[in-house]
């Protein structure tokens, strides 16, 4: 069963935010955090900051576009997903090996997880 498109979008924005939030303006970080992390509505954010819902919407859309542009250029999320996939494959392969090799390789896998 396919995942909910809105949930997929929210997950993607949250991941991009994790990687690139420091490159956003304070206002962009605040609005994205309120909308995607804290689940505030556009109206609630508008009331909190005494601006229109349309202004909040435009700030959020612009911030999302900025995050996507950073990802197109830097590809940190893609690289992260590739590393996670490689680690998963390595762990699956390790399950099929002997205990001595697992003991030797496990510390390396742990170090790789910490780097991510």
N, C-alpha and C positions, 0 to 999 in steps of 0.2 A: 504494500500500500504506500503510495507516495506521501512524502511529508507535506505538511501545511506550508504553502508558499510564503505566507507572512512569517511563520516561525523560521523558515529557512533564511529569509531576509534578515530577521532580527538576529539570528545566530551569526550570520556573515558580518553584519555591522558591528556586533559585539566583538568578534574576533579581530576585525580591522581596527576597531577602537583600541583593543589591547596592544596592537602593534604600533599604531600611529597617533595615538591621542596626544602625545607631547608635541606633535607637529601642528596641531589644530590651535585655533585661537581659544582663549578662555571661554568666550560665549559659545563657540561651537562645542567645546567639551561639555559645558554645563547643559546645553539643550539636548545634546545626544544622550548624555547620562540620564537626564530626567526622563526622556522619552523611551529609550531602549532599556536602560538598567532599572529605573524606578517605576516604569510603566505609567507615567503621567500622561494624561491626554493633552492634546494641543491646547484645549481650553484651560486646563489647569496650569500649564506652563505660561500661557498668555496672561492669566490672572496674577500669577506669582511675579512676573516681570513687567507687568503693566504695559503690555504690547498686544497687538492684534493676533488672532489665531493665524491669519495669513502670514504675518511676519515670522511667527514661530515656525510655521511650515516651510517657508523659504529658507530660514536659517538651517533647519534640519536637512532639507534637500541639498543645499549647497555644501554642508558638512559631509553628507554621504558621498556626494560627487568628489569632494576633495579626498576622502578616504580611498575611494576607488581609483582615483588618479595616482595616489601614492602607491597603491598596490600594483597598478599597471607598470609603474616605473621601477619599484624596488622589489616586488614579488616576495615579500617576507612571508605572507600567508601561504602562498603556493609552496615555498621552500619548507615551511613548517609542516604542512600536510604531507609532503614527500618524506620528510624525516620520520614523522610519526608512522607512516605506512611502512617504511624500511625497518624501523624498530619492531613493528608488529610482525613482519615477515621473519626477521631474525629470531625473535622469540619463538615463533612457531617452528622454525627449523631447529632451534635448540632443544625443543621438547622431544625431538626425534633422535637426539644424539646421546652419547653416554654421559654419565654423571660427572666424570672428571673434566670433560670439555665444558660442560655447563658451569661448573665451579670457576673455571678459568675465564670464561667469557662474560659471566654475569656482572662483574665489576665494571667492565667496559660499557655494557648496556646501561648500567646505572649512571655512569658519567655522562653518556650521551643524553640521557633524559634530563639531567641537570643543566646541560648546555642549552636546552631548548627553552 
